[in-house]
Amino acid sequence: MSYEVKLEAFTGPLDLLLHLIHRLEIDIYDIPMAELTAQYIDHIHTMKELELNEASEYLVMAATLLAIKSRMLLPIHEGELEDAEFIEDGPDPREELVTRLIEYKKYKEAATNLQSLEEERAQVYTRPPADLSEYAVAEQTVLFETEVNVYDMLSAFQKLLRRKQLKKPLKTRVARQEISIKDQMFAVVDRLKKSGGRTTFTELFPFEDKETLIVTFLSLLELMKRQVVFVEQTNNFEELTVLLQKEEIGDGLEEFDE
């Protein structure tokens, strides 16, 4: 079974770096390259395991981070001691990256402000008031309306895989069983119905085999895209909560048939 996913929420490597800097509460002017590089590469590996479409720019940024980290770790040899003072006063290897991040952040904030203005202007009508109650639910169920985004979902799935790996026995035999995205979407909705329409992210993954875990995660992303479920997080680093928004998945599932 081969299924590739491309998510519009992935807007590039700089966006991922800003997310990690915010999540880890890092000073953008004094970035600990070892920690940031490790977190970034972990996300890249998770994207690869999920067979998400990775743009080459993500890998280029990973190489850039490793290069900066290596330059900061290089020792000063005895023959270079005379120039040590010059080296200390030289340019910071992180300077170019910080400049790019700050510029990207400015444009991102400007885009957010423009989007807010667009949404505000969209509320102005030149015709008499009309009944818009049928659109009320759609306005409240926009994908990633809360602070939870795709990177938070990847991080939660990454931690889940690590816990499953620790609990996994040293030797085991598992019979391979094909499972489709389509079937798992219905299974996730059924599980939410039985739990009263609300459950934690971890409780949706009672499986041990990696293939079923990945298919379930991709099914959850597709349900979020269809606005069937909604994911929220009360505070940073807390467990994600999955909420059932509507019980019907809808049409257009032919693409998920085997």
N, C-alpha and C positions, 0 to 999 in steps of 0.2 A: 504494500500500500504506500503510495507516494502522494503527499499533500503539502503544497507550499502556501504560505500565508504572507501577504504583504499588508502591513498596517500603516495607515496614514499618520498615526500618532508618532511614528519614528521620523523625526525631522532632521536627523543628521548627528554626527559624532559630537559636535559642540553642544547640542541640546542635551545629549546624554551626560556630558561632562558637567554642565551646569546643574543638572538634576542631582548628580552624585555629590557635587560640592555643597548644594543646599541640604541634601539628606544627611550628609556626614558633618554638617555645620563647620565647614572648612573656610578659612580666610582666603578669599580669592587672590589676595596679594602675597600670601605666604603658603603656597600649596605643598603639602607633604606628598611628594611624587610617588613614593613607594606605595602608600595606602591607596591613593587615587588610581594608580596604574593597575593595582591588583583588583580593585572593584570594577574597573572598566573592562579588563580582560575577562573577569568572571561573567559579566553581562554578555560579552561577545561569544563566549563558550556556550552560554545558555541559549542564545539566539541560534547558534549552529546546531545544537541538539534538537531544537524545535523545528529545524529546517525552514527558518524564516529567511526571506530574501535579504541577504546582507549586501549592502552597497560596498564597493571597494574602498570608499572614503572611511568607513569604520575601521578597516584593517590598516589603512594608511595612518590614521590617528593613533591606533595601537602602537604602530612602529615608532611614531613620533614620541609618544609617552615613554616608551622603553629607551629611546635614544637620550631623552632629557634625563631620565632616571640614571642611566649609565654615566653621563657626563658629571652628574652631581656626586656619584659614588667613586669616581676615579681618584686615586691617591696622588699626592704630589711627591715625585721622586727626588732624591737627594740633589741631582743635577739641576732641578728646577726650583730649589729653595730660594735662590737669589731673585727669582721672578715671582715668588709666592705672594709678595705684597701687591704686585701688579695684577696677579690672577684674582686675588680677593676683591680688588677694586674693579675687576672687569665686569662685563655684562652677565647678568643672571641667566642661566640656560632656560629658565621658565618665563623670561620676560616676553618673548614673542607669543607664547601660548596665552599668557595672561591678557595681553593686548587684544588678541583675537577673541577671547572669551568676553571681555568687557564690551568690545564692539558688537559682538553677536547678541549680548544681553540687551544692549541699547536698542538694537533693531527689533528684538523680540518684544521688548516692552512697548515700543512704538506700534508694532503690529497689534498687540493686545489692546492698546488705547484706541487704535483705529477700528478694531472689531467692536469695542464697546460703543463707540460713536455710531457705528453702523447699526448695532442692535437698538440703540436709543432712537435713531432716526426711523427705524423700521416700525416703531410704535406710533408714529405720527400718520394719521389717515386724513384724507381730504373729503371722504364720503361720510355719511351718517353712520353712527355706531351700529355694529352688527353683532350677532350672537357668535362668540368665539369659544364657547364652553367645550366644544368637541376637540379643541386643540390644547386644552389645559393639561391633559395627561402627557402629551408629547413634549410640552415645554418642561415638564418636571423630570423627564426620563432621558435627557440628553446624555450620550455616552461620555463617561468620565467627568460628570458635572462637579463631583467633589474633588478633593486633592488626589484621589487615587488615579494613577495613570498607568500606561503600559509598562513603564519601568518598575513601578511598585509591584505590578502583577508578576513580572519576571523575577524580581527579587524574592517574592513570596514563594514562587515555584522553585526557585533555586534552593531556598532553605528546606522546602519539602523534600526535594530529591536527596539532599544531604542526610536528613533524618531517616529516610527510607533506606539509604545505603548503610547507615550505622546499624539499623535493625535487621538488615539482610543477613541470613546465615552464610557461613563460609562456603558451604557446598549445597547446591540445590538444583533440582531439575524442574523446569517449568514447561508445560505443554503450550506450544504457541497457539494462540487463538486470535484470529483476525477480528477486529472491531472497527466499525466505521464512525466517522465524525457524526453522521446523521443519527445513528442509533444512540450514540453517547449524548447528543443534545437532548433527546427525549428522556434519557436516563437521568440527566442532571435536573431537568424540570420535574420529573417524578419525585426525585429525592427532596427537592425543595418543597413540593406540595406536602409530602409526608412530615416534613419538619415545620409545618406551619408557614411556609413561604420565607423562611429566614434561617440561615445556617452560617457557620464559619467556613473560611476558605479550605482549611485542613480537612473538615468533615466531608467534603466533596471528593476526597481522594483516599478511600479506604483500601486502595489496591497496592500491590507490591511490585508488579512487573512494570518496567519502564515504559513499554509501548502503550499500555493502557493509561498510565499517568499522563503521557504526552498527548494522547488523543483526547482525554478528558479536559486537559488544559486548553487545547485548541477549540474544543466544543464550547467551553466557557467563554472564550474570547468572541466566538461567533455569536453566542447568545447575547453578549453585551452589545455587539455591533447591531443586532436586530432589536435591541432595547427590550428583550424579554427578561433579562436580569440586570441588576444594578449592584455595583460593588462600592462599599464605603469603608472608611477608616476613621475612627474617632480621633486618635492621636498618632503622631509619628511613631513607627516601629510596632504599633499594636496589631493584633490579628485582624485580617481583612474579613468583612462580613458581606455575604452574598444575599441579595434580596430578590424575590420573585416579583417582577413588575406585571407580567401578564402570562396567563397559562397557555396561550396558543403561540406556537413557534412561527407559524405563517408558511406561505408557499415559497417556491424557489429553492427547494432542497435537492433538485436533480443533480446539481454539481457535486453533491456529496455521495452519490450512489457509487457502489463499487464498479 
